[in-house]
Amino acid sequence: MSCAELMSRYCEGNNSAFLPLYAATAPRLLGYLRSLTRDDATAEEVLQQTFLKLHGARSLYVRGKDPVPWLYAIAHRTWIDDLRRRRRSRVRLLRGPEESLPEVEDTSWETPTCAMRGESCIEAEHGVVLKALDKLPPEQKAALALTKIQGLTMSDAARTSGTTEGAMRLRAHRARARLRELLGRDEMFHERFEASSARSRPSRESRPSGARA
């Protein structure tokens, strides 16, 4: 049975349709939320809030339509709400008596350029990429998570985020450019980017001046 059929039955009051609907959609939503939160407990919490909101908004569902993009949209907005709540909590903490304490920087992923492509090197690179992702604005981070990690089309990603397809393309483009800039500052990625640029340079320089790209 399709997700649309399960969602329609659930909206009609058939509660037995919820479990198969949850089983069909929760793993994908959880993967998306994990890519945004980088914390299993937070991702699980946001996932449960997502389905609670789904239950309350059942009357808004358009019968026969694929509910997955709608579920992504609910999960996305729930993550944004959770992010804002956590930021407000952090501000309140910083305004307390502990605000004069220095922040301890996480240096667990500060490793020199990997000479060998071993498992530890791959883990180090993974950590550097995740740190860079965390520095992206929420909208750009979500654009990458939806289009590159979850594999949604630009159209579906746009509907999920409540924006236009053109705006989603722009967010994804800016996110990739910013991510490359951030990773280029790290030693282990800087050398790789330089080598890639050096390989592509000769082909551009050898092109006749009157030739078109």
N, C-alpha and C positions, 0 to 999 in steps of 0.2 A: 504494500500500500504506500502511495506517495506521501510526502510531507504535507502537500496541499489537502489531500483527503483526510489525513489524520488531524490536521488543524481544523478542518471543517467539522469533523465529528466532535472534536473537543469543544468547539464553539457552540455546538448544538446541545451540550450538556453531557456528552458521553465521556465521562472521566477516565474510562479504561483506555482511551486513545492517548492519554497524556504520556504514559510510560514509553510506548514505542516512539512517540514524537520526541521525547527527551533523549532516548537512546540514539535516534537518528541525527539529532542536531547538536547535542551537548558537547561531544568530543571536538567538533570543529570550532564551536564557540569558545571552548576552554583553551584550545590551542591559540586562538586569536588573542584572548585575554592574557594568557601567559606571555605572549610576545610583547604585550604592552606593559604589564605590571612587573614582569621578571620575578614574581613571587607566587608560588603555588597556592598558598593560603589566601592571598588577596584575590587571585584569579578565581578560586573556588567561591569565595564570598560574593564577588561581583556576578558570577554565573548564577548563583542562587537568587540574587536580587533581580537578575534579568528575567528569570522564569516567574518570579512573583509579579513583576510588572506585566509580563505577558498575560498572566491569569487575569489581572485587573483590566487589561486593555483588549480582551477577547472580542468585545463588541465592535472594535474598530477594524477587525480583520476583513479584508475583501475576499469573499469566498472564491475558491478556485485558483487563487494566485499562490505562487511559491512563497511560503512564509519565511524561508531562510534569510533573504536579504532584510526583511523586516526584523527578524530576530537579531541579526548583526547590528541593525540600527539601534535597537533597544539596548543591546550589550554595549555598544559604543557610547551611547548617552549615559548609561549607568557607570561606565568607567570614568567618563568625564566628571560626573557628579562625585564619584569616590575620590578622584584626584584632587578636586577642589576642596573637598572636606579634609583630606589629609594635609593639604597645604595650609588651610586655616588652622588646623591643629598644630602644625609645625610653627606657624607664626606665634601662636599663643605660648608655646613652649619657649621660644626664643625671647619672648618678652618677660619671662619669669626670672627668678634670681640666678639661674644658671647661664644667662645670656653672655656673661663675661668669660665663660669657659671657652678655650680654643677648640675648634673643630678638629677631629682627628681624620686625616685623609687616608682613604683606603688605598694601600699600595700593594695589595695582594696580586695585582695583575701587572706590576711594573717589572718587566723582564727584558733583558737585552735581545737584540736581533737573534732569531733562532738560526743557528748554523746547520741544524739537522731538522728535517721535517718529521719530527716524532709526535707522539700523542700529546706530550706536555706543551709542545709548540702550538699545536692546533687548539688546545684548550686556552692557551694564553691569547691567541689571536681572537678566539671566540669572546673572551672577556673584554678585549679592547673594543671589539665591534659593539658589544652590548653597552659599554660605557658611552661610546659615541652616540648610539641610538638614544640613550637617556638624555643627551644634550639637545636633541632635536625638539622643536616645539611640538606640543601634543598632536596638532593637526597633521604635521608632516610625518611624525612617527606612526600615526594611525594609517596614513596613506601608504607607507611602505609595508606595514603589517598586512593590510588588506590586499594589496596588489602583488607583493613579492612573496610574502610568507603564506598567506591564505589562498593566493591564486585567483582572487576575484577579478572579474573584468572591470575596466574603468567605470562602466555604466553601473554595475552592481555596487562597486565601492563608493561611487558618488551617492547612490540612493541610501546606502548604509550610513554615510556621514551627513546626509541631508544637504547636499550641495550639488552643483552641476558637474557634468562630466569634464568640461573644460577646466573648472576650478580644481577638480581632483587630479587631472593631468599636470597642472601647474604645481600642486602640492607635492606630487610624487617626483617631479623633475627637480624641484628645489630641495627636496629631502635627499635625493641621490647626490646632488651637487654638494650640499652641506656635509653629508656623510663622507664623501670623498675628501673634502677639505679637512675634516676632523681627523680622519684616518691618516691622511698625508702628513700630519704632524707627528705621528708615532713612528719611531725608528723602524719597526719591523714592516710597516706598510710603505713608508716613505721611499725606501730603496726599490720596492716592487713597482711603485707608480713611476719612479724615475726611469726604470728599465723599460716599462711599457711605453712611456713617452719617447724614449730614445729609439725604440724599434719602429714606431710609427713615423718618426721625423724624416728618415731618408726617403720614404715613399712620397711624402709631400714635397720634399725639396727637389726630387728628381722629376717631378711633373713639369712639363713645358709651361712656360709663363702664360701662353695663350690658351692652355687647356682648361676645360671646365672641371670642377670637382664632381 
